[in-house]
Amino acid sequence: MLEQKHMALLEEAERRAIAPTDNIRACFELLALTGAIDRDCAVRLARHRLSEGKFVLLFLLHDKPDGLSPHELAERAGVTRATITGLLDGLERDGFIARRGGLEDRRKIAVALTEVGRQMARELFSEHTQWVASLFEGFTADERKTLHELLQRIWRNLDAGKQQTGQTADARA
């Protein structure tokens, strides 16, 4: 289950006895799981000529018949304008979107789904949400709640989590 690089690091940590290796193993198992989920997701989307980034744009546009500007899409998707251009080029090439002049100002570009894009977004939303939900089949509500609480504890131990909560090293001391 663990990647070779993680096995090597774990073995070295065990050899040196410098940290609790059970904690290290748990972290590496979590990394392996998230990597496997990402890979499975990529394979599922690739069947439809989509990446995760393109998939997100389909849904941002799904309920926007007048479309959105590339700037708005970049902001809502949390990507740069350069990234959005590449994603839009691919979606347009595959017939999922069309670029057109804005309704109020023809100098502005609006990006909207084509009929093919709307149909793909509709089908994929159902398929994708069912797949994501299936990852937790057999879990009870209490088990999902416990998992959520455990993941939140890990987040709080991360530097990124501390920044989100405003916790600093001084506050913990």
Helices and strands as residue ranges (DSSP letters): H 4-16, H 21-46, H 52-62, H 70-77, H 81-93, E 97-101, E 109-113, H 115-134, H 141-157, H 159-165, H 169-172
